[in-house]
Amino acid sequence: MEEKVGILVGTKGRGSNMLALIEACQSGKVPAQIGIVIAPAADSPALAKAVERKVPTAVVEPGESYAERLLKALNGCTVLCLAGLMRMLPQEVLNAFPGRVLNIHPALLPKFGGKGMFGMHVHRAVLESGERESGCSVHIVTPVYDEGPIVVQKTCRIFSDDTPETLAQRVLTLEHEAYPQALSMVLRGE
């Protein structure tokens, strides 16, 4: 039986990590199929891109019985990937997918992680710290932001003329490699 991946997207993201996962599964690079892409709002830009790729989609708005409704929509999925979702998943959802909920972070965890560390905030903090390298981390989701076990990290050099935007672009390229790699590893039980 082929494994099914559920992807949870946010309300604002471009969906590029979601697309990297969809393409990796559809091309056979990752031995799974995308079961569903779920957004918290119908106007999520990523949701429209998933529809274009002919992937099943759903909208599950946060609120009363969110966990129950989310689990119902994820029926048949065996692993979850967060791609721009900016909220903590309910414990019931984490319990339903033990060790099989992945998230990607645009920095080398455990540094520059935690609540509020997303998007350009992360890249700005990395540059202000004087670090010589940055990168991305794919980790297992736990009840604490960005503290789960790391599955894959990829690094890039920081240049003296980097801006948060130039660094973000280099890190994003790494994210598109790291996320499918990490998903494959989790599917193989590594």
Buried (B, 14 or more C-beta within 10 A) or exposed (E): EEBBBBBBBBBBBBBBBBBBBBBBBBEEEBEBBBBBBBBBBEEBBBBEBBEEBEBBBBEBEEEEEBBEBBBEBBEEBBBBBBBBBEEEBBEEBBEBBEBBBBBBBBBBBEBBBBEEBBBEEBBBBBBEEEBEEBBBBBBBBBEEBBBBEBBBBBBBEBEEEBEBEBBBEBBBBBBBBBBBBBBBBBBEEE
